[in-house]
Amino acid sequence: MNLHEYQGKKLFADYGLPVSQGFACDTPEQAADAVAKIGGDKWVVKAQVHAGGRGKAGGVKLISSADEAKAFASQWLGKKMVTYQTDADGQPVSKILVESCTDIAEELYLGAVVDRSTRRIVFMASTEGGVEIEKVAHETPEKILKAEIDPLTGAQPYQGRQLAFDMGLKGAQIKQFTQIFLGLAKLFEEKDLALIEINPLVIKADGDLHCLDAKIGIDGNALFRHKDLQAMEDPSQEDAREAEAAEWELNYVALDGNIGCM
């Protein structure tokens, strides 16, 4: 099960990770009100769908007024967004995330997955943030750094520091990165995640690290242990056939054509 960005950032905040102040809005009026609540003179509005490539599809915009927030929400709410990660029909947009604007100096990448071959959580970090990590892995694999987590000892501070050193971070950034690394590892294990990504993890103009995005995938086999995560499910983002099967506690995989897997 995947989470929306605003839901992922809520979990990040619960684990002490630095995220932007923001509000998930259901109506254009709420989007305009969110601008006033956050304050400042610039904000970012993001359409919430379970897919990457939102920026290229027009689903992320920098704004400077409440009227622009309202117009963006009116443009997207109730519509479908098509990106390189969706099918031709796209994904429905039911919420707009309004956030404070972050002054970005550099973009990094930090993520973790379960390596099925070693049965361990593997963290990946790179200085090539803000782009598809698959593209980086294919074209410049040497730019992806890895740290394997021993299930007996868990993530260790020295692993976070080593990744920070290898990415060229300095001073307080090393401590900040290590704290983010350890927080993500704790979140990954305690919530039975299958995937976690911060792309980009940014260095702000003041030098501090900041989680600008949040992508989280949860192991569906472990959802019964997490009632709080079950409440975050958005059936509108799933295949209708799979969503209906889930209501009957069936595992169904929808495939193209007339073939299915149950």
C-alpha positions in Angstrom: 0.0 0.0 0.0 1.3 3.4 -0.9 0.9 6.7 0.9 0.4 10.2 -0.4 3.1 12.7 0.2 1.3 14.6 2.9 0.7 11.3 4.8 4.4 10.4 4.5 5.4 13.7 5.8 3.1 13.3 8.8 5.0 10.1 9.6 8.3 11.9 9.0 7.3 14.6 11.5 6.2 12.0 14.0 9.7 10.6 13.9 11.4 13.9 14.3 12.5 14.5 10.7 12.6 18.0 9.3 9.6 18.7 6.9 7.8 21.8 5.7 4.7 23.2 7.3 1.8 22.3 5.2 -1.9 21.4 5.0 -3.7 18.8 2.8 -6.8 20.6 1.4 -10.0 19.1 0.0 -11.4 22.4 -1.5 -10.1 25.5 -3.2 -11.3 27.6 -0.2 -9.2 25.4 2.2 -6.2 25.9 -0.1 -6.6 29.7 0.2 -7.0 29.5 3.9 -3.8 27.3 4.2 -1.7 30.1 2.7 -2.9 32.5 5.4 -2.2 29.9 8.2 1.3 29.2 6.9 2.3 32.8 6.4 5.2 34.2 4.3 5.1 35.4 0.8 5.7 32.3 -1.3 4.2 28.8 -1.1 4.2 25.5 -3.1 1.1 23.7 -4.1 1.1 20.0 -5.0 -1.5 17.7 -6.4 -1.6 14.5 -4.4 -1.5 11.3 -6.4 0.4 8.0 -6.1 2.7 8.7 -8.9 6.0 10.4 -9.7 6.4 13.0 -12.4 3.9 15.4 -11.0 6.0 18.4 -11.7 6.3 17.7 -15.4 2.5 17.2 -15.5 1.8 20.6 -14.0 0.9 19.2 -10.6 3.5 21.2 -8.6 3.6 25.0 -8.7 5.3 27.8 -6.9 2.7 30.5 -6.0 2.7 33.9 -4.3 -0.9 34.5 -3.3 -4.0 32.8 -1.9 -5.8 33.4 -5.1 -3.2 31.3 -7.0 -3.6 28.5 -4.4 -7.4 28.6 -4.9 -7.1 28.6 -8.7 -4.6 25.7 -8.6 -6.9 23.7 -6.4 -9.9 24.4 -8.7 -7.8 23.3 -11.7 -6.9 19.9 -10.2 -9.4 18.8 -7.6 -11.7 16.2 -9.1 -9.6 15.8 -12.2 -7.2 13.1 -13.2 -3.4 13.5 -13.6 -1.4 11.6 -16.2 2.3 11.2 -15.6 5.0 8.8 -16.9 4.1 6.5 -13.9 0.4 6.3 -14.5 -1.6 4.6 -17.2 -3.4 6.6 -20.0 -6.4 7.3 -17.7 -4.3 8.9 -15.0 -4.9 9.1 -11.2 -7.7 11.1 -9.6 -6.7 14.2 -7.5 -8.7 14.5 -4.3 -6.3 16.6 -2.2 -3.9 19.5 -2.7 -0.9 19.9 -0.4 -0.1 23.6 0.4 3.4 24.1 1.9 5.8 26.8 2.9 8.4 27.5 0.3 12.0 26.1 0.8 15.1 28.0 -0.4 17.1 25.2 -2.0 20.9 25.2 -2.5 21.5 21.5 -3.4 19.4 18.4 -3.9 20.3 14.9 -2.6 18.6 11.5 -2.5 18.0 9.1 0.3 15.9 6.0 0.2 15.6 2.4 1.5 14.2 -0.8 0.3 14.1 -4.5 1.4 16.8 -6.5 -0.5 15.1 -9.8 -1.0 18.4 -11.6 -1.8 20.0 -10.7 1.6 16.7 -10.3 3.5 17.9 -6.9 4.8 17.0 -3.3 4.6 19.4 -1.4 2.3 19.7 2.4 2.3 20.8 4.2 -0.8 22.1 7.7 -0.9 23.2 10.0 -3.8 24.3 13.5 -4.5 22.0 13.2 -7.7 18.7 14.2 -6.1 15.7 15.5 -7.8 15.8 13.1 -10.7 14.7 9.5 -11.2 17.0 7.3 -9.1 16.5 4.5 -11.7 18.1 6.8 -14.3 21.1 7.5 -12.0 21.5 3.8 -11.3 21.5 3.0 -15.0 23.7 5.9 -16.3 26.1 6.6 -13.3 25.8 3.7 -10.8 29.0 4.8 -9.0 27.0 7.8 -7.7 24.8 5.6 -5.6 26.1 4.8 -2.1 24.7 2.0 -0.1 24.4 0.9 3.6 23.1 -2.5 4.5 21.3 -2.8 7.9 22.0 -5.8 10.1 18.7 -7.0 11.5 20.4 -7.9 14.8 22.0 -4.6 15.5 19.7 -2.2 13.5 20.9 0.9 11.8 24.1 2.4 13.4 25.1 6.0 13.6 28.5 5.3 12.0 26.6 4.1 8.8 24.8 7.4 8.6 28.1 9.3 9.1 29.9 7.3 6.5 27.2 8.1 3.9 27.3 11.8 4.9 31.1 11.8 4.5 31.0 10.1 1.1 28.4 12.6 -0.2 30.7 15.5 0.9 28.5 16.8 3.7 30.3 18.9 6.4 30.0 20.1 9.9 26.4 20.2 11.3 25.1 18.6 8.1 26.8 15.3 9.1 24.9 15.2 12.4 21.6 16.2 10.7 22.0 13.5 8.0 22.8 10.8 10.6 19.7 11.8 12.6 17.5 11.6 9.4 19.1 8.2 8.5 18.4 6.8 11.9 14.9 8.2 12.0 14.1 6.7 8.6 15.5 3.3 9.7 13.3 3.3 12.8 10.3 4.3 10.8 11.0 1.6 8.2 11.2 -1.1 10.8 8.4 -0.1 13.2 5.9 0.5 10.4 6.8 -2.6 8.3 7.6 -0.5 5.2 8.7 -1.9 1.8 10.0 1.4 0.4 10.9 4.8 1.6 12.3 7.7 -0.5 13.2 11.3 0.0 13.8 12.7 -3.4 14.9 15.3 -3.0 16.5 15.6 0.4 17.7 19.2 0.1 20.4 21.4 1.6 18.7 24.7 2.2 20.3 28.1 1.6 21.2 28.2 5.4 23.0 24.9 5.1 20.5 22.7 7.0 19.0 19.5 5.6 15.3 19.3 4.8 13.0 16.5 3.6 11.3 18.1 0.7 9.4 15.0 -0.5 8.1 11.8 1.0 7.4 8.5 -0.8 6.4 5.5 1.4 5.3 2.0 0.4 3.9 -0.3 3.1 4.2 -4.1 3.2 0.5 -5.1 2.7 1.1 -8.4 4.5 1.8 -6.4 7.7 -1.1 -3.9 7.5 -3.1 -5.9 10.1 -0.6 -4.8 12.7 -1.0 -1.1 11.9 -4.6 0.3 12.3 -3.3 3.8 11.9 -1.8 3.0 8.5 -4.9 1.2 7.4 -6.9 4.5 7.9 -4.5 6.2 5.4 -5.5 4.0 2.5 -6.9 5.7 -0.6 -8.8 3.2 -2.7 -9.2 5.8 -5.5 -5.5 5.4 -6.3 -5.8 1.7 -6.8 -7.1 -0.5 -9.6 -10.9 -0.8 -9.0 -10.7 -4.6 -9.2 -7.9 -4.8 -6.6 -9.7 -2.4 -4.3 -12.9 -4.5 -4.5 -11.0 -7.7 -3.8 -9.3 -6.0 -0.8 -12.7 -5.3 0.7 -13.2 -9.1 0.8 -9.7 -9.6 2.2 -8.6 -11.2 -1.1 -5.2 -10.6 -2.7 -5.9 -9.9 -6.4 -3.4 -8.6 -9.0 -4.9 -7.0 -12.0 -3.1 -7.6 -15.3 -3.7 -6.4 -18.8 -5.9 -8.5 -21.1 -8.0 -11.3 -19.8 -5.5 -12.7 -17.3 -5.5 -12.2 -13.5 -3.7 -13.6 -10.5 -5.5 -14.4 -7.3 
